[in-house]
Amino acid sequence: MVSANSFSLRDWFGLIVGVSWGLVLSRFFGSDTMTGPWLLVLLGPPLVLLIAPSHPILGWQLPIVTASLSGAFQARNPGETSGMVFVESAMLWAACSFFSSPWALIFHHRAKRASGQTNTGTLAAYAGVALLTFLVCALLVVGFALTLYPGDFADPRDRAIPFYGLFVVTAGMALSVVTDLVARGLKIHRPVRAIFELPMVVGAILGITELVVDYFERKPDSYNATSPDGGLCCAIAGLEALAGLIWLIRLERRERRAIAETPQT
């Protein structure tokens, strides 16, 4: 009988692809650009996870470790020692691992429920949910950054930036509802919600802080880092994030109540 943790031919092929794919992505690394790390975060793990989904943690880490080491040595300055390069690669690995964690969480949850099924369509659906999760987090982070954008607000184009940020946050919140519905169909809604909670918590704190500072302390205009419109947009976006957190909490409580009320057979 073959152990559940043993490596099949498909798993070994996934390992080879993971190392090779990490070396390919490391070619985009450079000291003056973040293109390589972002390509690694978005495109590194999914290829390996789609080929060999039965070992999600290994498939997630293999291209990241390979690309981090190879990229750090390729971008090495002549005056750097090997120890400094290893420190740089470790920092790069930590950052890429953190930002790519949705891949690991979603596919690890999928692997626990797969029961040996390796249907390509199902795997593609899991990858699609992971990409939607990345997109939601990116929209929330970028949107809040735009509402806090410190620019020359005498320029009408700069004055419109906070409103663009509010629109982006609203789009991210709407997409989070759609993503949760899809994730529920695949039974991976819990790790997806856990990922959503982090940018929502940060956004809610920023919005509430901006609301308190701008509308209760009445600080002078010279102290403002953002325009009045920016403060208002950030506050509204923060309230949206707070509503999103309340929505997630209510969903969890409702589902737990439904499970508790289900008669045991």
Secondary structure, DSSP 8 states (H G I E B T S, - for coil): ---TTS--HHHHHHHHHHHHHHHHHHTT-BTTBSHHHHHHHHHHHHHHHHH-TTSHHHHHHHHHHHHHHHHHHHT--TT--HHHHHHHHHHHHHHHHHHTHHHHHHHHHHHHHHTT---HHHHHHHHHHHHHHHHHHHHHHHHHHHHT----TTSHHHHTHHHHHHHHHHHHHHHHHHHHHHHHHHT-HHHHHHHHHHHHHHHHHHHHHHHHIIIII---GGG-SS-HHHHHHHHHHHHHHHHHHHHHHHHHHHHHHHHHHS---
